[in-house]
């Protein structure tokens, strides 16, 4: 199963889509991740927020090292099957979908 994971800075809730005036970019990202879950049944889609899922950062050396070296400005980081595909920006639905499609057609390394 292919895994797409989004590592994000600390936010008030797990998605950052809360309060009276949520950030439009976070609203779009939440919708895109929901659409990916529906469109790619073979994929596991998840997100880790520094405040709510700190263990995901601490237990993933590549991510931990990047945040230690660059600070939280390096976030968000998107990975597919543990490989970093984007840093410092949110990918669009189309970009994330392309990454997932590419993984389906490429052989996985052992």
PyMOL commands that set and color helices and strands:
alter all, ss='L'
color gray80, all
select helices_A, chain A and resi 24-39+54-58+61-70+72-74+93-105
alter helices_A, ss='H'
color red, helices_A
select strands_A, chain A and resi 2-8+43-49+77-80+83-87
alter strands_A, ss='S'
color yellow, strands_A
deselect
rebuild
show_as cartoon
